[in-house]
Amino acid sequence: MAQLVLTLVGDDRAGLVRSLADAVATHGGNWERSELAELAGAFAGIVLVSVPDDSLAALTEELKSLDGLLHITPHASRGAAAPEGEKLSFTVLGNDHPGIVRDITRALVDHGLSIDRFTSRTLEAPMSGGTLFEATVSAHIPSGVDAAEATGALERIAGEIQVDLTVG
């Protein structure tokens, strides 16, 4: 079985996921994992599918036919094993301002961590009437990297940019 990671984007409307699911199923594929969302009127996502090797070319060709609905880019999966090491999960919450993602991700990279999952949103602050930024992050700490040092760096950055950081 071949694995494909599909990135997709299109104008949001009913039936987009079904069209993609039909194409995958028609070629004997299996929908394994996905992250899909409506963002500012666009529908975007990433999907992992497996498909029999002899159906890979036909599925890839059929995905091109969906271009009027969705722009889909297939990427061959390397099927890499899960990396060794620890996980670090944390949330960030604070008044929204430019640079929060840049500063948090810089702290991660500077300490050798890589992001496994990053989910963020902005929302209205219930009392102040401003806008809050909220992110949930899961990162991988490679073997040999000091988790306490990486967490300390994130806490320092959170203080500097005035956001709450909850590790856990």
C-alpha positions in Angstrom: 0.0 0.0 0.0 1.1 3.5 -0.8 0.5 6.4 1.5 -0.4 9.9 0.3 -0.6 13.1 2.3 -3.1 15.3 0.5 -3.2 19.1 1.1 -6.3 20.7 0.0 -8.0 24.1 -0.2 -11.1 25.5 -1.9 -14.1 27.7 -1.5 -16.2 26.3 1.4 -19.4 24.6 0.3 -21.3 21.4 1.0 -20.0 18.2 -0.4 -16.3 18.8 -0.6 -15.3 16.1 1.8 -17.7 13.6 0.2 -16.2 14.3 -3.2 -12.7 13.5 -1.9 -13.9 10.5 0.1 -15.6 9.1 -3.0 -12.4 9.4 -5.1 -10.4 7.7 -2.4 -12.9 4.9 -1.9 -13.3 4.4 -5.7 -9.7 3.4 -5.9 -9.7 1.1 -2.9 -8.1 3.7 -0.7 -8.5 4.1 3.0 -8.9 7.5 4.8 -6.6 7.2 7.7 -6.3 10.6 9.3 -7.3 14.2 8.6 -7.4 17.8 9.9 -10.0 19.8 8.1 -11.4 23.3 8.8 -13.3 26.3 7.4 -11.0 29.3 7.6 -12.4 32.7 6.5 -14.7 31.2 3.8 -12.1 28.8 2.5 -12.1 25.1 3.3 -8.6 23.7 3.9 -7.0 20.6 5.2 -4.6 17.8 5.2 -5.5 14.1 4.8 -3.5 10.9 5.0 -4.8 8.1 2.8 -3.5 4.7 1.9 -4.2 3.2 -1.5 -3.1 0.0 -3.3 0.1 0.6 -5.2 -1.6 -0.3 -8.5 -4.3 2.3 -7.9 -2.0 5.2 -7.0 -1.7 6.7 -10.5 -5.4 6.5 -11.1 -6.3 8.1 -7.8 -3.8 10.9 -8.4 -5.3 11.5 -11.8 -8.8 11.5 -10.4 -7.8 14.1 -7.7 -6.9 16.5 -10.6 -10.5 16.2 -11.8 -11.7 17.7 -8.5 -9.8 20.9 -9.3 -13.0 22.9 -9.8 -14.1 22.0 -6.2 -10.7 21.7 -4.4 -7.1 22.3 -5.3 -5.5 19.1 -4.0 -1.8 18.4 -3.9 -0.7 14.8 -3.3 2.6 14.2 -1.5 4.1 10.7 -1.3 4.5 9.7 2.4 7.8 8.5 3.6 6.1 6.4 6.3 8.8 7.4 8.8 8.6 5.8 12.3 7.6 8.0 15.2 10.7 9.9 16.5 12.2 8.8 19.8 12.2 11.2 22.8 9.7 13.0 24.9 6.6 15.0 24.1 5.9 18.5 25.4 2.4 19.8 25.3 1.4 23.4 26.2 -1.2 26.1 25.6 -0.7 29.8 25.1 -3.4 32.3 25.9 -3.1 36.1 25.8 -4.0 39.3 24.2 -3.6 38.9 20.5 -0.7 40.8 18.8 1.7 40.2 15.9 4.6 38.0 16.6 3.3 35.5 19.1 3.7 32.5 16.8 7.1 33.7 15.7 8.4 34.1 19.2 7.0 30.8 20.5 8.3 28.8 17.6 11.7 30.5 17.8 12.0 29.2 21.4 11.1 25.7 20.2 13.6 25.7 17.4 16.4 27.3 19.5 16.1 24.3 21.8 15.9 21.6 19.1 12.2 20.9 19.4 9.9 20.2 16.4 6.2 20.8 16.3 4.0 17.7 16.0 0.7 19.7 16.2 -0.1 23.4 16.4 -3.7 24.6 16.6 -4.5 28.2 17.1 -7.4 30.6 17.0 -8.4 34.1 17.9 -11.5 34.8 20.0 -13.2 37.8 21.6 -12.1 38.4 25.2 -15.2 38.0 27.4 -14.6 41.0 29.7 -12.3 43.4 27.9 -13.8 43.4 24.5 -10.4 42.8 22.9 -9.1 39.8 21.0 -7.4 36.8 22.6 -4.9 34.5 20.9 -5.1 30.8 21.9 -2.8 28.0 20.8 -2.4 24.4 21.7 1.0 23.0 20.8 2.5 19.5 20.9 6.2 19.3 20.3 8.8 16.5 20.1 11.8 16.8 22.4 14.6 14.7 20.8 16.8 12.5 23.0 19.6 14.5 24.6 17.6 17.7 24.8 16.9 19.0 28.3 13.1 19.3 28.6 13.3 21.5 31.6 15.6 24.0 29.8 13.2 24.1 26.8 10.2 24.6 29.1 12.1 27.4 30.9 12.8 29.1 27.7 9.1 29.0 26.7 8.2 30.4 30.1 10.6 33.3 29.7 9.3 34.1 26.2 5.7 33.9 27.6 6.6 36.5 30.2 8.3 38.7 27.6 5.3 38.7 25.2 2.8 38.8 28.0 0.9 35.6 27.4 -0.1 32.8 29.8 1.7 29.5 29.2 0.3 26.2 30.6 2.5 23.2 30.3 0.9 19.8 30.7 
